[in-house]
């Protein structure tokens, strides 16, 4: 529960403030303006908002209010305070159908439908996969508390379909979490992208971090000066002339990794509105072709990405488990339509 700030006489003036975020700077922290420091720590915010918070006395470092130009030092205790309590999160079980393809006493593997958010967060406190899991596992302690990411060891985007493994107890969550951290899991995605890669197989390497101009999106920093190391291996499965079906193997698991890496490589995902794939990027200017593309967009109203294969070592038995799913109906139908379109296209 959020508590009002009561650290020292220097900061007990005016209305009480409630702690929303707390950070401790690393021992090796180089001097960095606190507005820049917090910009990399807080999702969905801007430097302007951070400066406004500092001007309002809502950023506290070592019990002292600071301005936006304060330089963060090693071991600094940084609090972001607001004038209202932080929303208390309650994990509400909801009877939402989920496609379970494997379950035992320790793990569950789900084939997530497109359009379902994986876990509750600001703006999505219900209707998520975790809400559905809380209903399915009402007898399990892990799903009875206030953990918005109960059981999760990885996630996929709302409009990405496919496989997720969920832990059913703390031992399984720790064991699976280590596998994802150490990159020993097997993850294969299928995607439709604009254009055709120059080579049938390749690797995309480029640090991924928040887009400086839009914090909701990701950005590739090829020089490695920002973001986190990211590697995606791809293989061409089918050349459909103006689009291609490809297979992507993740070596790392960064937010929006395949989507932003493929855009960086010049091949945005088909109908990925956040990264430009919802425009006609290849093909002709004929009206009939434009109508065909828009029909495909209507059939597949999301980025064309599916988590197709998942493999991991069982946290208790030690047995290696591998799962493979069919492409969802919307993605399969668009591929079928493209094949028909190409077969009927005049030479």
C-alpha positions as CSV (number, residue, x, y, z in Angstrom):
1,X,0.0,0.0,0.0
2,X,1.3,3.5,-0.8
3,X,2.2,5.5,2.2
4,X,2.6,9.3,2.6
5,X,6.2,10.7,2.6
6,X,7.5,11.2,6.2
7,X,11.3,11.2,5.8
8,X,12.5,14.5,7.2
9,X,11.5,18.1,8.2
10,X,12.8,19.4,4.9
11,X,10.0,17.6,3.0
12,X,6.9,17.7,5.3
13,X,5.5,20.9,4.0
14,X,2.2,21.4,2.1
15,X,0.1,18.4,1.1
16,X,1.3,14.9,1.8
17,X,2.8,12.9,-1.0
18,X,2.6,9.2,-1.8
19,X,5.4,7.1,-3.1
20,X,4.8,5.7,-6.6
21,X,8.3,4.7,-7.7
22,X,11.6,3.9,-5.9
23,X,15.0,3.4,-7.5
24,X,18.5,3.0,-6.1
25,X,21.3,4.1,-8.4
26,X,24.0,1.5,-9.2
27,X,27.3,1.7,-7.5
28,X,28.9,2.4,-10.9
29,X,26.4,5.1,-11.9
30,X,28.0,7.9,-13.9
31,X,26.8,11.4,-13.2
32,X,23.5,11.8,-15.1
33,X,20.7,14.3,-15.0
34,X,17.8,12.9,-13.1
35,X,15.3,13.7,-15.8
36,X,17.4,11.5,-18.2
37,X,17.8,8.9,-15.5
38,X,14.1,8.6,-14.9
39,X,13.2,8.7,-18.6
40,X,14.9,5.3,-19.0
41,X,13.3,3.9,-15.9
42,X,9.6,5.0,-16.3
43,X,7.6,3.7,-19.2
44,X,5.0,5.8,-21.0
45,X,6.3,9.2,-19.7
46,X,8.2,12.1,-21.1
47,X,11.1,14.4,-20.1
48,X,8.6,17.3,-19.9
49,X,6.4,15.4,-17.4
50,X,9.5,14.5,-15.3
51,X,10.6,18.1,-15.2
52,X,7.1,19.2,-14.2
53,X,7.2,16.6,-11.4
54,X,10.6,17.9,-10.2
55,X,9.4,21.5,-10.4
56,X,6.4,20.5,-8.2
57,X,8.7,19.0,-5.6
58,X,7.7,15.4,-6.4
59,X,11.2,13.9,-7.0
60,X,13.1,13.2,-3.8
61,X,16.7,12.1,-3.6
62,X,18.1,11.0,-0.3
63,X,15.3,12.9,1.5
64,X,15.8,16.1,-0.4
65,X,13.7,17.6,-3.2
66,X,15.7,18.0,-6.3
67,X,15.3,19.8,-9.7
68,X,15.4,18.2,-13.1
69,X,19.1,19.1,-13.5
70,X,20.2,17.2,-10.4
71,X,23.0,14.7,-11.3
72,X,22.3,11.2,-10.0
73,X,25.3,9.7,-8.1
74,X,26.1,6.1,-7.1
75,X,23.7,4.6,-4.4
76,X,21.3,7.6,-4.6
77,X,17.8,6.7,-3.2
78,X,15.4,8.2,-5.7
79,X,11.6,8.5,-5.0
80,X,8.9,9.7,-7.3
81,X,6.1,11.0,-5.2
82,X,2.6,12.1,-6.2
83,X,-0.3,13.7,-4.3
84,X,-2.6,10.7,-4.5
85,X,-2.1,7.1,-3.3
86,X,-0.8,4.6,-5.8
87,X,-3.6,2.4,-7.1
88,X,-3.9,-0.8,-5.2
89,X,-3.9,-3.7,-7.6
90,X,-6.3,-6.5,-7.1
91,X,-6.0,-9.6,-9.3
92,X,-9.6,-10.4,-10.2
93,X,-10.3,-14.0,-11.5
94,X,-12.3,-13.8,-14.7
95,X,-13.9,-16.8,-16.5
96,X,-12.3,-16.1,-19.9
97,X,-11.7,-19.0,-22.2
98,X,-8.0,-19.9,-22.8
99,X,-6.6,-22.5,-25.2
100,X,-4.5,-24.8,-22.9
101,X,-2.4,-27.2,-24.9
102,X,-0.4,-28.7,-22.0
103,X,-0.7,-28.8,-18.2
104,X,0.8,-30.6,-15.3
105,X,1.3,-29.8,-11.6
106,X,4.1,-27.3,-12.3
107,X,3.6,-25.7,-15.7
108,X,0.9,-24.7,-18.2
109,X,1.4,-24.0,-21.9
110,X,-1.2,-21.7,-23.5
111,X,-1.8,-20.8,-27.2
112,X,-2.8,-17.2,-26.7
113,X,-5.4,-15.6,-29.0
114,X,-4.5,-12.3,-30.7
115,X,-6.0,-9.3,-29.0
116,X,-5.6,-10.6,-25.5
117,X,-3.3,-8.6,-23.2
118,X,-1.0,-10.9,-21.2
119,X,-1.1,-9.2,-17.8
120,X,-2.9,-6.3,-16.1
121,X,-1.3,-2.9,-16.3
122,X,-2.3,0.7,-16.5
123,X,-5.4,0.9,-18.8
124,X,-5.9,-2.9,-18.8
125,X,-6.9,-4.1,-15.4
126,X,-9.2,-6.8,-16.6
127,X,-9.7,-9.2,-19.5
128,X,-6.1,-10.3,-19.5
129,X,-4.5,-13.7,-19.7
130,X,-3.5,-13.4,-16.0
131,X,-7.1,-12.7,-15.0
132,X,-8.1,-15.8,-16.9
133,X,-5.3,-17.8,-15.1
134,X,-6.4,-16.5,-11.8
135,X,-9.9,-18.0,-12.4
136,X,-8.4,-21.3,-13.7
137,X,-6.1,-21.6,-10.7
138,X,-8.2,-20.3,-7.9
139,X,-6.8,-22.9,-5.6
140,X,-3.2,-22.0,-6.2
141,X,-1.5,-19.5,-3.8
142,X,0.5,-17.9,-6.6
143,X,-2.7,-16.6,-8.2
144,X,-4.5,-15.4,-5.0
145,X,-2.5,-12.3,-4.3
146,X,-1.8,-8.9,-6.0
147,X,0.9,-10.0,-8.4
148,X,-0.1,-8.7,-11.8
149,X,2.4,-11.0,-13.5
150,X,1.6,-14.1,-11.5
151,X,3.1,-17.2,-13.2
152,X,4.6,-15.3,-16.1
153,X,8.2,-15.9,-17.1
154,X,7.9,-14.3,-20.5
155,X,5.2,-12.5,-22.5
156,X,4.1,-11.7,-26.1
157,X,2.4,-8.6,-27.4
158,X,-1.4,-8.1,-27.2
159,X,-1.8,-8.6,-31.0
160,X,0.7,-11.4,-31.3
161,X,-0.7,-14.9,-31.1
162,X,0.9,-18.1,-29.9
163,X,2.7,-20.0,-27.3
164,X,3.4,-19.0,-23.7
165,X,4.6,-21.2,-20.8
166,X,3.2,-20.3,-17.3
167,X,4.6,-21.4,-14.0
168,X,2.2,-22.8,-11.4
169,X,4.5,-22.4,-8.3
170,X,7.5,-20.5,-7.1
171,X,10.0,-23.2,-7.9
172,X,8.8,-23.5,-11.5
173,X,8.8,-19.8,-12.0
174,X,12.4,-19.5,-10.7
175,X,13.6,-22.4,-12.8
176,X,11.9,-21.3,-16.0
177,X,12.9,-17.7,-15.4
178,X,16.5,-18.7,-15.3
179,X,16.1,-20.6,-18.6
180,X,14.8,-17.5,-20.3
181,X,17.5,-15.3,-18.7
182,X,20.2,-17.8,-19.8
183,X,18.7,-18.0,-23.3
184,X,18.4,-21.8,-23.2
185,X,14.7,-21.9,-24.3
186,X,13.7,-22.5,-27.9
187,X,11.4,-19.9,-29.5
188,X,10.4,-19.8,-33.1
189,X,8.0,-17.2,-34.6
190,X,6.3,-17.0,-38.0
191,X,5.7,-13.6,-39.5
192,X,4.5,-12.0,-42.7
193,X,6.7,-9.1,-43.7
194,X,6.7,-6.6,-46.6
195,X,9.2,-7.4,-49.3
196,X,11.6,-10.3,-49.6
197,X,14.9,-10.6,-47.7
198,X,18.0,-10.4,-50.0
199,X,19.2,-13.8,-48.5
200,X,17.2,-16.8,-47.5
201,X,18.8,-16.8,-44.1
202,X,20.3,-14.1,-42.0
203,X,20.8,-12.5,-38.6
204,X,19.8,-9.0,-37.4
205,X,21.8,-7.5,-34.6
206,X,21.1,-4.2,-33.0
207,X,20.5,-2.8,-29.5
208,X,16.9,-2.2,-28.7
209,X,15.6,0.5,-26.4
210,X,12.7,3.0,-26.0
211,X,12.2,5.3,-28.9
212,X,13.4,8.8,-27.7
213,X,10.5,10.4,-29.6
214,X,7.8,8.0,-28.5
215,X,8.3,6.0,-25.3
216,X,5.5,3.5,-26.3
217,X,7.6,2.3,-29.2
218,X,11.0,0.7,-29.5
219,X,14.0,1.8,-31.5
220,X,17.2,0.1,-32.8
221,X,20.4,1.7,-31.7
222,X,23.0,0.1,-34.2
223,X,26.0,1.7,-32.6
224,X,25.2,0.0,-29.3
225,X,25.4,3.3,-27.3
226,X,21.9,2.8,-25.9
227,X,19.3,0.0,-25.4
228,X,20.0,-3.6,-24.8
229,X,21.8,-6.2,-26.9
230,X,19.4,-8.0,-29.2
231,X,19.8,-10.7,-31.9
232,X,17.2,-12.2,-34.2
233,X,17.8,-15.0,-36.7
234,X,15.5,-15.3,-39.7
235,X,14.8,-17.7,-42.5
236,X,12.6,-17.3,-45.6
237,X,9.8,-19.8,-45.7
238,X,7.8,-18.6,-48.7
239,X,8.3,-15.7,-51.1
240,X,4.8,-14.3,-51.9
241,X,6.2,-11.6,-54.3
242,X,5.4,-8.4,-52.4
243,X,5.3,-10.0,-49.0
244,X,7.2,-13.0,-47.5
245,X,6.5,-15.6,-44.8
246,X,9.5,-15.9,-42.6
247,X,10.6,-17.8,-39.6
248,X,12.3,-15.9,-36.7
249,X,14.4,-17.4,-34.0
250,X,15.0,-15.3,-30.9
251,X,18.4,-15.3,-29.3
252,X,17.3,-12.5,-27.0
253,X,13.8,-11.5,-25.9
254,X,13.5,-7.7,-26.0
255,X,10.2,-5.8,-26.2
256,X,8.9,-5.8,-29.8
257,X,12.1,-7.4,-30.9
258,X,11.0,-9.1,-34.1
259,X,8.8,-6.2,-35.1
260,X,11.5,-3.5,-34.7
261,X,14.3,-5.6,-36.0
262,X,12.4,-6.5,-39.2
263,X,11.5,-2.8,-39.7
264,X,15.2,-1.9,-39.2
265,X,16.1,-4.5,-41.9
266,X,13.6,-2.9,-44.3
267,X,10.9,-5.5,-43.9
268,X,8.1,-4.2,-41.5
269,X,5.6,-6.8,-40.4
270,X,2.4,-6.9,-42.5
271,X,-0.3,-4.6,-41.0
272,X,1.9,-3.6,-38.0
273,X,0.4,-0.1,-37.5
274,X,2.9,0.9,-34.8
275,X,5.9,0.3,-37.1
276,X,4.6,1.3,-40.5
277,X,3.4,-2.1,-41.8
278,X,-0.2,-1.0,-42.2
279,X,0.7,1.0,-45.3
280,X,1.1,-0.5,-48.8
281,X,4.9,-0.7,-49.0
282,X,5.3,-3.0,-52.0
283,X,3.4,-3.7,-55.1
284,X,1.5,-1.9,-57.8
285,X,-0.6,1.3,-57.8
286,X,-3.6,-0.4,-59.4
287,X,-6.9,0.1,-57.6
288,X,-7.7,-3.6,-57.6
289,X,-4.4,-4.3,-55.8
290,X,-5.0,-1.7,-53.2
291,X,-8.4,-3.1,-52.5
292,X,-6.9,-6.6,-52.2
293,X,-4.4,-5.3,-49.6
294,X,-7.1,-3.6,-47.6
295,X,-9.2,-6.8,-47.7
296,X,-6.2,-8.6,-46.2
297,X,-5.8,-6.0,-43.5
298,X,-9.5,-6.5,-42.6
299,X,-9.0,-10.2,-42.3
300,X,-5.8,-9.7,-40.2
301,X,-6.4,-6.5,-38.2
302,X,-3.0,-6.9,-36.3
303,X,0.7,-7.4,-36.9
304,X,1.2,-10.7,-38.7
305,X,3.2,-12.4,-36.0
306,X,2.7,-15.8,-34.3
307,X,4.7,-17.5,-31.6
308,X,4.8,-20.9,-33.3
309,X,7.3,-23.1,-31.4
310,X,8.3,-23.2,-27.8
311,X,10.8,-25.5,-26.0
312,X,12.1,-25.6,-22.5
313,X,13.3,-28.0,-19.8
314,X,10.7,-29.1,-17.3
315,X,11.5,-27.5,-13.9
316,X,10.9,-30.7,-12.0
317,X,11.3,-33.7,-14.2
318,X,14.2,-32.2,-16.2
319,X,12.6,-33.5,-19.4
320,X,12.8,-31.3,-22.5
321,X,9.4,-30.3,-23.7
322,X,8.7,-29.0,-27.1
323,X,5.5,-27.5,-28.6
324,X,4.4,-26.5,-32.1
325,X,1.1,-24.8,-33.1
326,X,-0.7,-24.3,-36.3
327,X,-0.9,-20.7,-37.7
328,X,-4.1,-19.0,-36.5
329,X,-7.0,-18.7,-38.9
330,X,-6.5,-15.0,-39.7
331,X,-2.9,-15.4,-40.7
332,X,-3.6,-18.7,-42.6
333,X,-6.4,-17.0,-44.5
334,X,-4.2,-14.1,-45.6
335,X,-1.5,-16.4,-46.8
336,X,-4.1,-18.4,-48.8
337,X,-5.4,-15.3,-50.4
338,X,-1.9,-14.2,-51.4
339,X,-1.3,-17.6,-53.0
340,X,-4.6,-17.3,-55.0
341,X,-3.8,-13.7,-56.0
342,X,-0.3,-14.7,-57.3
343,X,-1.7,-17.7,-59.2
344,X,-4.3,-15.4,-61.0
345,X,-1.9,-12.6,-61.7
346,X,-1.1,-12.2,-65.4
347,X,2.5,-13.0,-66.3
